[in-house]
Amino acid sequence: MAVVGEKRHFRTCARGASAVEFALILPVFLFLVMGSLAYGLYLAASHSLQQLAADAARASVAGLSDAERINLATGFIDRNAAVYPLLGLGAVGVEAGPSASEANQFLVTLTYDASALPIWNLGVPLPGPGKAIRHRATIRNGGA
């Protein structure tokens, strides 16, 4: 009779249920947190690059010629790229010049090598974004 009582108690006892649920949910939770962290860092770097491209294009408005606009844009990037979060100056590639499709537009294109970001060291088995981020900004010549 004591054995039957112990079996019944074992089936109705829920003391270990929380530990089992925690063990089942923890890997999924950690996967989501690490994935959010990885993509958050990547998107922050992408946003910084877009902002840098827009600011460099705005800085080029003061130029009177294409050569002066290029110097203003690249000079702005050289002086300020390290200030933007998650961007390093050596990893930013710059293309600045008049737009091929619109005669009165000036185009700044930035490419960032994101392989130095810490997200690649997290070991999250997610489909990762590309290691090159590219953004461009255009502005009318003379700001008009």
JOFENHU-V285499 format. One line per field, one symbol per residue. phi: phi as a letter, one per 30 degrees, with the letter a starting at -180 (. if undefined). psi: psi as a letter, one per 40 degrees, with the letter a starting at -180 (. if undefined). burial: 1 if it has 24 or more other C-alpha atoms within 12 Angstrom, else 0. A space follows every 50 residues. Layout:
phi->???
psi->???
burial->???
This chain:
phi->.ddddddddddcdcdcdddddddddeddddeddddddddddddddddddd dddddddddddddcbddddddddddddddcddddeiccddcccbbblddd cbdcccccccbbddddddddcdiddcdddddccbbbbbbddiid
psi->dddddddddddehfdedddddddddddddddddddddddddddddddddd dddddddddedeididdddddddddddddededhhehideehhhhhiihd dhdfihhhhhhhheeeiedeedfhfihiiiehhhiiiiiihee.
burial->00000000000000000000000000000000001001101110111111 11111111111110010011111101110110010111101111111100 00001111111111001011000000000000111111111000
